[in-house]
Amino acid sequence: MLALLSGFAMLGVQLWIARRSRLRYLDLGVWTWGSWLLLFGFCLLASRIFLPLWFSAVGGNGLIAVGIVMYCEGIHRHVTGRGLPRWWLWGAPAVACLLIAWMLAWPLYLRTIGISLLFATLLLPGIGVLLGPGWRAEYSLRSVALTLILATGSLLLRAVHAARHPEDYQHLLQSSLGQGLTFLFSFICLIGAGFGFVLANFERVARRMEDMASTDALTGCLNRATADALLRHELERGRRENTPVGFVLLDLDHFKVVNDTHGHSAGDTALQCFVAEVRRRLRASDVMGRWGGEEFVLVLPSTDQAGASRLVEQIREGVQALQIRHACGEVFRITVSAGVVIAQPHEHLSAEQLFTLVDQALYQAKGAGRNRVHVQDSAAPAPASSTGAHPGRPPFAPDASA
Ligand SMILES: Nc1nc2c(ncn2[C@@H]2O[C@H](COP(=O)(O)OP(=O)(O)OP(=O)(O)O)[C@@H](O)[C@H]2O)c(=O)[nH]1
Protein backbone atom coordinates (compact mmCIF):
# COMPACT_ATOMS: atom_id res chain seq x y z
CA MET A 1 0.00 0.00 0.00
CA LEU A 2 2.88 2.32 0.85
CA ALA A 3 4.41 1.68 -2.59
CA LEU A 4 1.10 2.60 -4.26
CA LEU A 5 0.61 5.71 -2.15
CA SER A 6 4.09 7.01 -2.96
CA GLY A 7 3.70 6.01 -6.64
CA PHE A 8 0.43 7.91 -7.11
CA ALA A 9 1.73 10.86 -5.08
CA MET A 10 4.78 11.10 -7.36
CA LEU A 11 2.67 10.74 -10.48
CA GLY A 12 0.24 13.42 -9.26
CA VAL A 13 3.06 15.85 -8.49
CA GLN A 14 4.78 15.21 -11.82
CA LEU A 15 1.56 15.67 -13.79
CA TRP A 16 0.81 18.84 -11.87
CA ILE A 17 4.29 20.24 -12.60
CA ALA A 18 4.08 19.19 -16.27
CA ARG A 19 0.75 21.03 -16.54
CA ARG A 20 2.33 24.23 -15.31
CA SER A 21 4.75 24.12 -18.25
CA ARG A 22 3.88 24.27 -21.93
CA LEU A 23 1.64 21.23 -21.56
CA ARG A 24 -1.05 23.19 -19.72
CA TYR A 25 -3.44 23.22 -22.69
CA LEU A 26 -3.36 19.46 -23.08
CA ASP A 27 -5.37 16.74 -21.43
CA LEU A 28 -3.01 16.25 -18.52
CA GLY A 29 -5.39 18.17 -16.25
CA VAL A 30 -7.88 15.32 -16.24
CA TRP A 31 -5.13 12.79 -15.49
CA THR A 32 -3.80 14.96 -12.69
CA TRP A 33 -7.25 14.91 -11.09
CA GLY A 34 -7.50 11.17 -11.70
CA SER A 35 -4.15 10.62 -9.97
CA TRP A 36 -5.15 12.71 -6.93
CA LEU A 37 -8.42 10.77 -6.68
CA LEU A 38 -6.57 7.45 -6.81
CA LEU A 39 -4.11 8.70 -4.19
CA PHE A 40 -6.92 9.79 -1.82
CA GLY A 41 -8.76 6.54 -2.54
CA PHE A 42 -5.75 4.50 -1.44
CA CYS A 43 -5.30 6.78 1.60
CA LEU A 44 -8.88 6.01 2.63
CA LEU A 45 -8.40 2.28 2.07
CA ALA A 46 -5.20 2.42 4.15
CA SER A 47 -7.04 4.21 6.99
CA ARG A 48 -9.48 1.35 7.43
CA ILE A 49 -7.82 0.54 10.76
CA PHE A 50 -8.97 3.90 12.16
CA LEU A 51 -12.12 4.57 10.17
CA PRO A 52 -15.46 2.72 10.00
CA LEU A 53 -15.30 -0.05 7.40
CA TRP A 54 -18.21 1.22 5.34
CA PHE A 55 -16.60 4.65 5.09
CA SER A 56 -13.13 3.52 4.07
CA ALA A 57 -14.37 0.75 1.73
CA VAL A 58 -17.05 2.77 -0.07
CA GLY A 59 -15.11 6.05 0.00
CA GLY A 60 -11.75 4.50 -0.96
CA ASN A 61 -12.98 2.17 -3.70
CA GLY A 62 -15.41 4.84 -4.92
CA LEU A 63 -12.60 7.40 -5.32
CA ILE A 64 -10.45 4.80 -7.12
CA ALA A 65 -13.38 4.08 -9.47
CA VAL A 66 -13.82 7.80 -10.23
CA GLY A 67 -10.04 8.14 -10.73
CA ILE A 68 -10.05 5.31 -13.29
CA VAL A 69 -12.96 6.95 -15.14
CA MET A 70 -11.01 10.24 -15.18
CA TYR A 71 -8.01 8.45 -16.70
CA CYS A 72 -10.25 7.08 -19.46
CA GLU A 73 -11.76 10.55 -19.95
CA GLY A 74 -8.24 11.98 -20.40
CA ILE A 75 -7.37 9.27 -22.94
CA HIS A 76 -10.58 9.89 -24.91
CA ARG A 77 -10.02 13.65 -24.98
CA HIS A 78 -6.42 13.18 -26.07
CA VAL A 79 -7.16 10.68 -28.82
CA THR A 80 -10.55 11.75 -30.18
CA GLY A 81 -10.73 15.39 -29.09
CA ARG A 82 -13.99 14.55 -27.29
CA GLY A 83 -14.49 13.15 -23.83
CA LEU A 84 -16.33 9.98 -22.84
CA PRO A 85 -20.10 10.01 -23.46
CA ARG A 86 -21.71 12.04 -20.67
CA TRP A 87 -23.86 9.10 -19.52
CA TRP A 88 -20.73 7.01 -18.93
CA LEU A 89 -18.70 9.82 -17.36
CA TRP A 90 -21.35 10.49 -14.71
CA GLY A 91 -23.19 7.18 -14.72
CA ALA A 92 -20.25 4.77 -14.37
CA PRO A 93 -18.84 6.28 -11.12
CA ALA A 94 -22.36 6.59 -9.64
CA VAL A 95 -23.22 2.96 -10.43
CA ALA A 96 -19.75 1.87 -9.21
CA CYS A 97 -20.29 3.59 -5.83
CA LEU A 98 -23.74 2.01 -5.45
CA LEU A 99 -22.38 -1.43 -6.33
CA ILE A 100 -19.49 -1.04 -3.87
CA ALA A 101 -21.94 -0.04 -1.11
CA TRP A 102 -24.13 -3.03 -1.97
CA MET A 103 -21.12 -5.39 -1.87
CA LEU A 104 -20.33 -4.36 1.73
CA ALA A 105 -22.62 -7.10 2.98
CA TRP A 106 -20.81 -9.76 0.93
CA PRO A 107 -18.04 -11.99 2.28
CA LEU A 108 -14.61 -10.44 1.65
CA TYR A 109 -13.53 -12.82 -1.11
CA LEU A 110 -16.75 -12.15 -3.07
CA ARG A 111 -16.34 -8.42 -2.56
CA THR A 112 -12.77 -8.68 -3.88
CA ILE A 113 -14.02 -10.48 -7.00
CA GLY A 114 -16.77 -7.89 -7.52
CA ILE A 115 -14.55 -4.84 -7.04
CA SER A 116 -11.73 -6.26 -9.21
CA LEU A 117 -14.18 -6.95 -12.04
CA LEU A 118 -15.68 -3.49 -11.59
CA PHE A 119 -12.30 -1.73 -11.88
CA ALA A 120 -11.37 -3.87 -14.90
CA THR A 121 -14.67 -2.90 -16.59
CA LEU A 122 -14.06 0.79 -15.91
CA LEU A 123 -10.68 0.55 -17.69
CA LEU A 124 -12.18 -0.90 -20.88
CA PRO A 125 -13.28 2.38 -22.60
CA GLY A 126 -9.72 3.70 -22.25
CA ILE A 127 -8.17 0.52 -23.64
CA GLY A 128 -10.71 0.40 -26.47
CA VAL A 129 -9.87 3.86 -27.76
CA LEU A 130 -6.13 3.27 -27.35
CA LEU A 131 -6.27 0.10 -29.43
CA GLY A 132 -8.41 1.88 -32.07
CA PRO A 133 -7.58 5.45 -33.13
CA GLY A 134 -5.00 5.81 -30.34
CA TRP A 135 -2.80 3.14 -31.96
CA ARG A 136 -2.24 5.44 -34.96
CA ALA A 137 -1.58 8.53 -32.80
CA GLU A 138 1.55 9.05 -30.66
CA TYR A 139 3.80 6.01 -30.19
CA SER A 140 3.88 6.51 -26.41
CA LEU A 141 0.14 5.80 -26.34
CA ARG A 142 0.94 2.20 -27.27
CA SER A 143 2.83 1.80 -24.01
CA VAL A 144 -0.18 3.31 -22.20
CA ALA A 145 -2.41 0.73 -23.93
CA LEU A 146 -0.06 -2.08 -22.93
CA THR A 147 0.16 -1.04 -19.29
CA LEU A 148 -3.62 -0.63 -19.02
CA ILE A 149 -4.09 -4.09 -20.53
CA LEU A 150 -1.65 -5.47 -17.95
CA ALA A 151 -3.56 -3.64 -15.18
CA THR A 152 -6.84 -5.13 -16.40
CA GLY A 153 -5.29 -8.59 -16.71
CA SER A 154 -3.92 -8.34 -13.21
CA LEU A 155 -7.32 -7.30 -11.81
CA LEU A 156 -8.92 -10.29 -13.56
CA LEU A 157 -6.21 -12.53 -12.13
CA ARG A 158 -6.99 -11.15 -8.67
CA ALA A 159 -10.67 -12.01 -9.18
CA VAL A 160 -9.72 -15.56 -10.23
CA HIS A 161 -7.33 -15.85 -7.28
CA ALA A 162 -10.04 -14.77 -4.85
CA ALA A 163 -12.48 -17.28 -6.36
CA ARG A 164 -9.98 -20.13 -6.10
CA HIS A 165 -8.50 -19.22 -2.71
CA PRO A 166 -11.31 -17.71 -0.64
CA GLU A 167 -9.32 -18.68 2.48
CA ASP A 168 -6.80 -15.93 1.57
CA TYR A 169 -9.56 -13.34 1.79
CA GLN A 170 -11.03 -13.89 5.24
CA HIS A 171 -10.25 -10.53 6.81
CA LEU A 172 -8.94 -7.21 5.57
CA LEU A 173 -5.45 -7.27 7.08
CA GLN A 174 -4.73 -10.87 6.11
CA SER A 175 -1.49 -11.11 4.15
CA SER A 176 -1.36 -13.31 1.07
CA LEU A 177 1.24 -13.29 -1.66
CA GLY A 178 -1.29 -13.96 -4.43
CA GLN A 179 -3.71 -11.19 -3.58
CA GLY A 180 -0.97 -8.72 -2.59
CA LEU A 181 0.95 -9.15 -5.83
CA THR A 182 -2.05 -8.89 -8.15
CA PHE A 183 -3.28 -5.78 -6.32
CA LEU A 184 0.14 -4.13 -6.35
CA PHE A 185 0.87 -5.02 -9.97
CA SER A 186 -2.45 -3.75 -11.33
CA PHE A 187 -2.03 -0.30 -9.77
CA ILE A 188 1.69 -0.06 -10.55
CA CYS A 189 0.61 -0.58 -14.17
CA LEU A 190 -1.76 2.40 -13.78
CA ILE A 191 1.13 4.52 -12.51
CA GLY A 192 3.22 3.38 -15.50
CA ALA A 193 0.36 4.34 -17.82
CA GLY A 194 0.43 7.84 -16.26
CA PHE A 195 4.08 8.34 -17.18
CA GLY A 196 3.36 6.99 -20.68
CA PHE A 197 0.54 9.51 -21.00
CA VAL A 198 2.89 12.39 -20.08
CA LEU A 199 5.30 11.19 -22.78
CA ALA A 200 2.46 11.05 -25.31
CA ASN A 201 1.63 14.66 -24.50
CA PHE A 202 5.27 15.68 -24.98
CA GLU A 203 5.29 13.77 -28.27
CA ARG A 204 2.23 15.70 -29.40
CA VAL A 205 3.80 19.05 -28.51
CA ALA A 206 6.99 18.09 -30.38
CA ARG A 207 4.95 17.11 -33.44
CA ARG A 208 3.01 20.38 -33.33
CA MET A 209 6.22 22.35 -33.15
CA GLU A 210 7.62 20.37 -36.07
CA ASP A 211 4.45 21.11 -38.07
CA MET A 212 4.60 24.78 -37.19
CA ALA A 213 8.23 24.96 -38.32
CA SER A 214 7.53 23.33 -41.68
CA THR A 215 4.03 24.47 -42.64
CA ASP A 216 2.19 27.68 -43.33
CA ALA A 217 -0.36 28.36 -40.60
CA LEU A 218 -3.06 29.86 -42.84
CA THR A 219 -3.21 27.27 -45.61
CA GLY A 220 -1.53 24.21 -44.07
CA CYS A 221 0.83 24.06 -47.08
CA LEU A 222 4.53 23.43 -46.59
CA ASN A 223 6.38 26.68 -46.05
CA ARG A 224 8.97 28.02 -48.46
CA ALA A 225 12.04 26.58 -46.74
CA THR A 226 10.56 23.07 -46.61
CA ALA A 227 9.24 23.19 -50.18
CA ASP A 228 12.64 24.40 -51.37
CA ALA A 229 14.41 21.56 -49.55
CA LEU A 230 12.00 19.03 -51.07
CA LEU A 231 12.50 20.50 -54.55
CA ARG A 232 16.26 19.98 -54.23
CA HIS A 233 15.70 16.48 -52.91
CA GLU A 234 13.36 15.56 -55.79
CA LEU A 235 15.77 17.02 -58.38
CA GLU A 236 18.51 14.84 -56.96
CA ARG A 237 16.25 11.78 -56.97
CA GLY A 238 15.06 12.50 -60.52
CA ARG A 239 18.69 12.55 -61.65
CA ARG A 240 19.47 9.29 -59.89
CA GLU A 241 16.36 7.51 -61.10
CA ASN A 242 16.45 9.16 -64.52
CA THR A 243 12.95 10.63 -64.25
CA PRO A 244 11.72 14.16 -65.01
CA VAL A 245 10.53 16.48 -62.24
CA GLY A 246 7.79 19.04 -62.86
CA PHE A 247 8.06 22.42 -61.14
CA VAL A 248 5.07 24.77 -61.17
CA LEU A 249 4.66 28.32 -59.88
CA LEU A 250 1.03 29.33 -59.26
CA ASP A 251 0.06 32.95 -58.63
CA LEU A 252 -3.46 34.18 -57.95
CA ASP A 253 -4.49 36.95 -60.32
CA HIS A 254 -5.19 40.47 -59.10
CA PHE A 255 -5.23 39.27 -55.54
CA LYS A 256 -4.72 42.81 -54.29
CA VAL A 257 -8.10 43.65 -55.86
CA VAL A 258 -9.68 40.67 -54.04
CA ASN A 259 -8.36 41.99 -50.73
CA ASP A 260 -9.32 45.59 -51.52
CA THR A 261 -12.84 44.65 -52.67
CA HIS A 262 -13.85 41.92 -50.24
CA GLY A 263 -11.50 42.48 -47.30
CA HIS A 264 -8.40 40.72 -46.03
CA SER A 265 -10.26 37.90 -44.28
CA ALA A 266 -12.10 37.10 -47.53
CA GLY A 267 -8.65 37.01 -49.14
CA ASP A 268 -7.55 34.50 -46.50
CA THR A 269 -10.63 32.36 -47.20
CA ALA A 270 -9.83 32.50 -50.93
CA LEU A 271 -6.27 31.29 -50.24
CA GLN A 272 -7.59 28.37 -48.17
CA CYS A 273 -10.19 27.40 -50.83
CA PHE A 274 -7.54 27.65 -53.53
CA VAL A 275 -5.18 25.34 -51.65
CA ALA A 276 -7.95 22.82 -50.98
CA GLU A 277 -8.87 22.84 -54.68
CA VAL A 278 -5.27 22.27 -55.80
CA ARG A 279 -4.54 19.63 -53.18
CA ARG A 280 -7.43 17.41 -54.12
CA ARG A 281 -5.91 17.04 -57.59
CA LEU A 282 -2.39 16.14 -56.45
CA ARG A 283 -0.85 12.72 -55.94
CA ALA A 284 0.39 11.77 -52.50
CA SER A 285 4.00 12.14 -53.72
CA ASP A 286 3.45 15.69 -55.07
CA VAL A 287 4.55 18.61 -52.96
CA MET A 288 2.68 21.88 -52.54
CA GLY A 289 4.35 24.81 -50.83
CA ARG A 290 3.49 28.43 -50.17
CA TRP A 291 6.30 30.45 -51.70
CA GLY A 292 5.01 33.70 -50.25
CA GLY A 293 1.83 35.83 -50.32
CA GLU A 294 -0.45 34.49 -53.06
CA GLU A 295 2.27 32.43 -54.74
CA PHE A 296 2.48 28.66 -54.44
CA VAL A 297 4.81 26.05 -55.91
CA LEU A 298 4.21 22.46 -56.90
CA VAL A 299 6.97 19.88 -57.14
CA LEU A 300 5.79 16.95 -59.24
CA PRO A 301 8.12 13.93 -59.12
CA SER A 302 8.26 11.59 -62.15
CA THR A 303 6.07 13.93 -64.20
CA ASP A 304 6.70 14.76 -67.85
CA GLN A 305 5.62 17.90 -69.69
CA ALA A 306 2.33 16.46 -70.95
CA GLY A 307 1.34 15.24 -67.48
CA ALA A 308 2.28 18.48 -65.73
CA SER A 309 0.52 20.67 -68.34
CA ARG A 310 -2.63 18.58 -68.09
CA LEU A 311 -2.66 18.74 -64.29
CA VAL A 312 -2.01 22.49 -64.13
CA GLU A 313 -4.63 23.21 -66.79
CA GLN A 314 -7.14 21.20 -64.71
CA ILE A 315 -6.13 23.19 -61.65
CA ARG A 316 -6.61 26.47 -63.53
CA GLU A 317 -10.09 25.41 -64.67
CA GLY A 318 -10.98 24.15 -61.20
CA VAL A 319 -9.91 27.42 -59.58
CA GLN A 320 -11.84 29.44 -62.14
CA ALA A 321 -14.98 27.44 -61.33
CA LEU A 322 -14.59 27.90 -57.57
CA GLN A 323 -17.28 29.90 -55.83
CA ILE A 324 -15.71 31.34 -52.73
CA ARG A 325 -18.17 32.12 -49.99
CA HIS A 326 -17.00 34.58 -47.41
CA ALA A 327 -18.30 34.48 -43.81
CA CYS A 328 -20.75 37.32 -44.54
CA GLY A 329 -22.36 35.21 -47.30
CA GLU A 330 -20.75 37.11 -50.17
CA VAL A 331 -19.69 34.91 -53.11
CA PHE A 332 -16.78 35.79 -55.38
CA ARG A 333 -14.40 34.11 -57.82
CA ILE A 334 -10.65 34.04 -58.37
CA THR A 335 -8.34 32.94 -61.16
CA VAL A 336 -4.78 31.71 -61.22
CA SER A 337 -1.84 31.98 -63.61
CA ALA A 338 0.84 29.32 -63.74
CA GLY A 339 4.33 28.78 -65.04
CA VAL A 340 5.51 25.21 -65.64
CA VAL A 341 9.03 23.85 -66.19
CA ILE A 342 10.14 20.24 -66.44
CA ALA A 343 13.61 19.40 -65.16
CA GLN A 344 14.92 16.61 -67.37
CA PRO A 345 17.42 14.37 -65.58
CA HIS A 346 20.19 14.86 -68.17
CA GLU A 347 19.97 18.69 -67.97
CA HIS A 348 21.30 18.92 -64.42
CA LEU A 349 19.33 22.07 -63.68
CA SER A 350 19.84 23.56 -60.25
CA ALA A 351 16.91 24.65 -58.10
CA GLU A 352 17.93 28.29 -58.71
CA GLN A 353 17.91 27.86 -62.50
CA LEU A 354 14.60 26.06 -62.35
CA PHE A 355 13.08 28.84 -60.33
CA THR A 356 14.32 31.49 -62.76
CA LEU A 357 12.78 29.53 -65.64
CA VAL A 358 9.47 28.99 -63.91
CA ASP A 359 9.39 32.65 -62.95
CA GLN A 360 9.82 33.57 -66.63
CA ALA A 361 6.99 31.18 -67.51
CA LEU A 362 4.70 32.79 -64.96
CA TYR A 363 5.62 36.22 -66.26
CA GLN A 364 4.60 35.08 -69.74
CA ALA A 365 1.28 33.75 -68.43
CA LYS A 366 0.58 37.02 -66.61
CA GLY A 367 1.65 39.09 -69.62
CA ALA A 368 -0.61 37.11 -71.94
CA GLY A 369 -3.68 38.20 -69.95
CA ARG A 370 -3.63 36.04 -66.75
CA ASN A 371 -5.81 32.99 -66.00
CA ARG A 372 -3.55 30.84 -68.16
CA VAL A 373 -0.73 28.31 -68.04
CA HIS A 374 2.62 28.84 -69.72
CA VAL A 375 5.01 25.92 -70.14
CA GLN A 376 8.65 27.00 -70.34
CA ASP A 377 11.14 24.97 -72.32
CA SER A 378 13.87 24.04 -69.88
CA ALA A 379 16.41 24.12 -72.73
CA ALA A 380 15.82 27.90 -73.05
CA PRO A 381 18.78 29.85 -71.64
CA ALA A 382 18.14 30.94 -68.12
CA PRO A 383 19.08 34.55 -67.49
CA ALA A 384 21.93 35.09 -65.10
CA SER A 385 19.90 37.47 -62.96
CA SER A 386 16.22 37.92 -62.22
CA THR A 387 16.01 40.68 -64.86
CA GLY A 388 12.96 40.09 -67.00
CA ALA A 389 11.34 37.99 -64.33
CA HIS A 390 7.99 38.67 -62.76
CA PRO A 391 8.24 42.24 -61.47
CA GLY A 392 8.07 42.74 -57.77
CA ARG A 393 9.28 39.22 -56.93
CA PRO A 394 12.17 38.87 -54.52
CA PRO A 395 15.05 36.96 -56.12
CA PHE A 396 15.34 33.27 -55.36
CA ALA A 397 16.92 32.85 -51.97
CA PRO A 398 19.30 29.89 -52.02
CA ASP A 399 19.55 30.02 -48.26
CA ALA A 400 15.81 29.47 -47.92
CA SER A 401 16.40 25.77 -47.54
CA ALA A 402 19.22 26.13 -45.08
N1 LIG B 1 -5.67 38.09 -47.54
C1 LIG B 1 -4.37 37.87 -47.73
N2 LIG B 1 -3.72 38.58 -48.65
C2 LIG B 1 -2.41 38.35 -48.86
C3 LIG B 1 -1.72 37.38 -48.11
N3 LIG B 1 -0.44 37.39 -48.56
C4 LIG B 1 -0.34 38.32 -49.51
N4 LIG B 1 -1.54 38.91 -49.72
C5 LIG B 1 -1.88 40.01 -50.63
O1 LIG B 1 -1.70 39.58 -51.98
C6 LIG B 1 -1.58 40.77 -52.75
C7 LIG B 1 -0.57 40.53 -53.83
O2 LIG B 1 -0.62 41.62 -54.65
P1 LIG B 1 0.30 41.80 -55.92
O3 LIG B 1 1.69 41.26 -55.61
O4 LIG B 1 0.20 43.22 -56.35
O5 LIG B 1 -0.27 40.82 -56.98
P2 LIG B 1 -1.72 40.72 -57.59
O6 LIG B 1 -2.63 41.78 -57.12
O7 LIG B 1 -2.19 39.31 -57.37
O8 LIG B 1 -1.44 40.93 -59.10
P3 LIG B 1 -0.87 39.92 -60.16
O9 LIG B 1 -0.08 38.86 -59.40
O10 LIG B 1 -0.01 40.72 -61.05
O11 LIG B 1 -2.04 39.34 -60.87
C8 LIG B 1 -1.21 41.91 -51.80
O12 LIG B 1 -2.31 42.78 -51.69
C9 LIG B 1 -0.98 41.20 -50.48
O13 LIG B 1 -1.40 41.98 -49.37
C10 LIG B 1 -2.44 36.66 -47.13
O14 LIG B 1 -1.92 35.77 -46.42
N5 LIG B 1 -3.75 36.92 -46.98
The ligand as an SDF file (V2000), in Angstrom:
LIG
                    3D

 32 34  0  0  0  0  0  0  0  0999 V2000
   -5.6660   38.0930  -47.5420 N   0  0  0  0  0  0  0  0  0  0  0  0
   -4.3730   37.8750  -47.7330 C   0  0  0  0  0  0  0  0  0  0  0  0
   -3.7160   38.5770  -48.6510 N   0  0  0  0  0  0  0  0  0  0  0  0
   -2.4130   38.3520  -48.8650 C   0  0  0  0  0  0  0  0  0  0  0  0
   -1.7190   37.3820  -48.1120 C   0  0  0  0  0  0  0  0  0  0  0  0
   -0.4360   37.3860  -48.5560 N   0  0  0  0  0  0  0  0  0  0  0  0
   -0.3380   38.3230  -49.5130 C   0  0  0  0  0  0  0  0  0  0  0  0
   -1.5390   38.9130  -49.7230 N   0  0  0  0  0  0  0  0  0  0  0  0
   -1.8780   40.0060  -50.6320 C   0  0  0  0  0  0  0  0  0  0  0  0
   -1.7010   39.5780  -51.9750 O   0  0  0  0  0  0  0  0  0  0  0  0
   -1.5790   40.7710  -52.7530 C   0  0  0  0  0  0  0  0  0  0  0  0
   -0.5670   40.5330  -53.8260 C   0  0  0  0  0  0  0  0  0  0  0  0
   -0.6220   41.6180  -54.6500 O   0  0  0  0  0  0  0  0  0  0  0  0
    0.3050   41.8030  -55.9220 P   0  0  0  0  0  0  0  0  0  0  0  0
    1.6860   41.2600  -55.6140 O   0  0  0  0  0  0  0  0  0  0  0  0
    0.1970   43.2160  -56.3540 O   0  0  0  0  0  0  0  0  0  0  0  0
   -0.2710   40.8200  -56.9760 O   0  0  0  0  0  0  0  0  0  0  0  0
   -1.7170   40.7230  -57.5910 P   0  0  0  0  0  0  0  0  0  0  0  0
   -2.6290   41.7810  -57.1180 O   0  0  0  0  0  0  0  0  0  0  0  0
   -2.1890   39.3110  -57.3670 O   0  0  0  0  0  0  0  0  0  0  0  0
   -1.4410   40.9350  -59.1050 O   0  0  0  0  0  0  0  0  0  0  0  0
   -0.8730   39.9170  -60.1580 P   0  0  0  0  0  0  0  0  0  0  0  0
   -0.0800   38.8630  -59.4020 O   0  0  0  0  0  0  0  0  0  0  0  0
   -0.0140   40.7160  -61.0510 O   0  0  0  0  0  0  0  0  0  0  0  0
   -2.0400   39.3390  -60.8710 O   0  0  0  0  0  0  0  0  0  0  0  0
   -1.2130   41.9130  -51.7990 C   0  0  0  0  0  0  0  0  0  0  0  0
   -2.3060   42.7780  -51.6890 O   0  0  0  0  0  0  0  0  0  0  0  0
   -0.9800   41.1970  -50.4780 C   0  0  0  0  0  0  0  0  0  0  0  0
   -1.3980   41.9820  -49.3730 O   0  0  0  0  0  0  0  0  0  0  0  0
   -2.4390   36.6570  -47.1300 C   0  0  0  0  0  0  0  0  0  0  0  0
   -1.9170   35.7720  -46.4250 O   0  0  0  0  0  0  0  0  0  0  0  0
   -3.7520   36.9250  -46.9780 N   0  0  0  0  0  0  0  0  0  0  0  0
  1  2  1  0
  2  3  2  0
  2 32  1  0
  3  4  1  0
  4  5  2  0
  4  8  1  0
  5  6  1  0
  5 30  1  0
  6  7  2  0
  7  8  1  0
  8  9  1  0
  9 10  1  0
  9 28  1  0
 10 11  1  0
 11 12  1  0
 11 26  1  0
 12 13  1  0
 13 14  1  0
 14 15  2  0
 14 16  1  0
 14 17  1  0
 17 18  1  0
 18 19  2  0
 18 20  1  0
 18 21  1  0
 21 22  1  0
 22 23  2  0
 22 24  1  0
 22 25  1  0
 26 27  1  0
 26 28  1  0
 28 29  1  0
 30 31  2  0
 30 32  1  0
M  END
$$$$
